[in-house]
Amino acid sequence: MSQSSLLVTNCSQLVTLAGSARPRIGPEMRELHIINDGAMLVKDGHIAETGTREQVEPLAEADTHVVDAGRRVVMPGFVDAHTHLVFASNRADEFEMRCAGMTYQQIAERGGGIRSTVRRTREATEDELVTIGQKHAGWFLRGGTTTVEAKSGYGLTVEDELKLLRAVRRVSETTPLRCVPTFLGAHEIPDEYKSRPDDYVDLVVNEMIPAVAAGKLAEYCDIFCEAKVFSVAQAERVLTAAKQHGLGLRVHADQFTSSGAVELAAKLGARTVDHLEQTTPESIAVMKRAGVQPVLLPGSVYAIGSQKYAPARAMIEAGLPVVIATDFNPGSSPTASMTMILSLACTQMKMTPAEAITAATVNAAWSLNRGYRIGSLEAGKSADFVIHDAGDYRELAYYFGGHRAHAVFAAGMRV
């Protein structure tokens, strides 16, 4: 579809999330700014007007293409702010091991986990990784996700990390899915450095980060700061180097232990801290003071069979602009379904459907420094929107186990 003018009308609810120049906090997260019996006019890939049908339909021109939403919900495309989009193979064998009683950590200690995917990803060519990434992009788009943050982290050599980031860029260029690239060379300590982790940190700091920055292959740098992976001191070296090279900062923090990663992220001015299942009230207060956004990943808790979810309610009540994301990856969260994440956020973290939708759209957009372009439906923003097969927005979290998208549009084009 290449029409320069598009009218979307007959919406049961036009969920705009409009009206805020920053991420939403506290009670604001329940304010979706819904227009009942709504309509939206799109011109040249951007939103021109939203309102009731009575207000917007007369603005259409003779050659405007009309999309009848069929009394369905229309809302912004999901923004998934934590994914591992590109990797080789899957870890269904490890899933079976967990079903038989092994823990995620036990499998990792035996050479599985992230390092298992690393070995397979190193063997793959860049073209093969692009093909895999394009397949994954289709999964996200069909579920109503139009933007993802996409991490590297399954190469763990200079060339393989660059290969992954180049693949992410090519996926973004060849599919309608917007990809925000993040360098995650400090995802795990590779086999060849297992007995000398500081030497691997030297490689990340002295070779990987400069090469990523020189090639302009990433906007952010992330690190898995955890007791048996990278220490707080090692994380500080990596994140400081990334900051010096102009990369924004994101941190895997407090997933299995509360290790001081949140405090480090706050100290260095990180944009987000992600996971946070083991975080403390003191760390929540630190996030609030530093203006760091929490990105919560209930899919990974569910998939590894854990029982402890991040304390979303405490974070919302503390005034934090909460984000939820899939953590799409081959081991601990193999899902691209944001509607499944909405359900987990509501049932397991006790967020309301409105809070969860805010966390998966406009708040997520701000966490990627994209809030001025995407995440809500208002004049001037990119026309990334979804017609969901639902009459009420709450159904997106209520019905779980499958995507709810009837039609998906990116920059005004049906994808």
Buried (B, 14 or more C-beta within 10 A) or exposed (E): EEBEBBBBBBBBBBBBBBEBEEBBBEEBBBBBBBBEBBBBBBBEBBBBBBBBBEBBBEBBEEEBBBBEBEEBBBBBBBBBBBBBBBBBBBBEEBBEBBEEEBEBEEBBEEEBBBBBBBBBBBEBEBEEBBBBBBEBBBBBBBBBBBBBBBBBBBBBBBEBBBBBBBBBBBBBEEBBBBBBBBBBBBBBBBEEBEEEBEEBBEBBBEBBBBBBBEEEBBBBBBBBBBEEBBBBEBBBBBBBBBBEBEBBBBBBBBBBBBBBBBBBBBEBEBBBBBBBBBBBEEBBBBBBEBEBBBBBBBBBBBBBEBEEBBBBEEBBEBEBBBBBBBBBBBBBBBBBBBBBBBBBBBBBBEBBBBBBBBBBBBBBBBBBEBBEBBBBBBEEBBBBBBBBBBEBBBBBBBBBEEBBBBBBBBBBBEB
